[in-house]
Amino acid sequence: MRTYSLLVLAWLALITVGVRAEPEVLADPFEPPSSRFFSRQDKYIHPAEILPPIFYFPHTMLRGAVDGEVVALVSINDSGAAQRIAVLSATDERFIPAAVWSFKRARWEAGHGGSVFYYRALYLVEDFRNGRVQVGSGRNSVDIDVAKRLGEASDTHASSVDRK
């Protein structure tokens, strides 16, 4: 039984190592042939998100936060993990590391050979002040209340305020 458990743990470790390969982050944009894009009509359309990127505000902007946007060209491999990331534009350079961090942890559905797409990450001050983060982009985007995800803390605070 113990040998079987060790084999399972070793197998899981190998899978984790294979999936967690660090993507190449490029300073210069790369433009692959149009046949590599997920959608030839709209290059911002991407495969369905299995684990969508979560765009947290950078810790360096906790005071004096401003709206921001990062546009990146993302190339994914057969497993749906980012293989190459090229930041094309950013309204403020402080958003770039946070966006790259999010892209590295995201996973998309991928066909044979992977695909390439543009991704626009939005950082909105209003959401930041309300304790919300953007998950995903475009039609697939969802706002998440951070306090509710951390154990319904906002409801507990609201009920204690109502009693006073």
N, C-alpha and C positions, 0 to 999 in steps of 0.2 A: 504494500500500500504506500509506504514511504517513497519507494523508488518511482512509483507512478506519479505521485505528487511532485517530485523533483523534476520528472520529465515534463509534466504539464507546465511547471513554472519556467523551465528552460525554454519551452516552445513559446510561451507568452512573452518572454524576454526577447526572443528573436523577432517575433512579430512587431513588438514595440520598437525595437531598434530599426527595423526596416521601414516602418511607417513614419518615424520621427526624423528622417533625414532632413538636415537643414537646407532650405531652399537657397538658391543663389540670388542675392540682392544686388541689383545692378544700378549704377549711377547713370548710365546711358540707356535710353530707351531702345528697345529692339522691336522691329516690326516684322512679324512672321508673314508668310504668304496667307492670303485670304482664306485658303482652303483649311488652314489650321484653326481659324476662329470657330467658336461654338455656333455662332449665327453670322452668316455673311451679310444679312440685311441690317442688323443692329449689333455692333461690336460690343455694346454694353450688356447684352443678354448673356447670361452665364448658365451653366448647368444648375440643377436643383442643389440647394445647400443641405448637406447632411449635418454638418456642424458649422453654422454660420459664423462669420467673423463678428465679434462684439467690439464696438468702437467706444472705448473708454477715453475720457479726456486725459491728456498727458498730465502727470503729476506736477510738472513744471508750470502748469497753467491753473493751478487751483485758485489763485487770486488773479483778478484781471483777465478772466477767460473771454475769448472772442470766438465768434463763429468761424468755422474752418472747413476746408474740403481738401481731400487728397485723392488724386486720380492716379491709378496704377494699372499697369499691364501685367496680368497674372497668367502664368503658364502652369497648368496642372499636369501631373503624371497619371498613370493608369489607376492608381489608388485614390485619386481625388485630392491629393495633397499638393500644395504649391511647390513647384519645381524651380521657377524663376519669377522674381518680382522686380519690376522696373517702375520706380516712381516717376511719373511724367510731369505732374504739377502738384503744388501744395500752396495754400494761401499763407501758411506760416510753417517754417521748417520744424517747429516743435511738434507738429502733428505727425511728421513722417515716421519716427520710431514707433509711435503708438499704433499707427496704421499697419506698418510692416509686422509688428508683433501680432496683431489681429489676423493678418493674412497667413502667417506661419501656422497658426493654430486652427484655422478653418479647414473644412473638408467639403468637397463638392462631389456629386455623382460624376463619374468619368467613364467615357466609352473607351474602346480600344485605341491606344495611342495618345490619350489625354487631349486637351484642347487649350485654347488661349482666349482671353477676353479682357476687356477693360472693366475696371471696378471703381466706382466713385464712393468714397467714404465721407460721410457728412458728420460734422461735429457742431451741434447747436447749443448755444449758451442756455437757452430756455430749458432744454431737456436736462442739461447739466445741473442747473439750479433746482429743478424739480426732482432730482435724484433718478433720472431716467437715462438710459443708454440706447443707442440705435443698434439693432441686430439685423444684419443683412442689408440689402439695397434694393431700390426700385420697387417693383410690385411685391417682392418677397420681404420687404422691410417690416420690422415689428419693433414697437417701443416696449421696453421692459422697465417696470418700476423696480429699481435696485433695492429699495427698502423692503418691498414685498418678497423679493427673492431671498432676502436675508432673514427669513423667519417671520414675516408679517409684522415687522417692527413698526411700520407706519400706522397699522391699525391699532396696535397697542398704545402708541403715543396719542392717536386721535381719541380713543376711548377715555384715556386718563385726562385729556383736556376737556372733554365733554362733561365729565363729572364735576368739574370745578365751577 
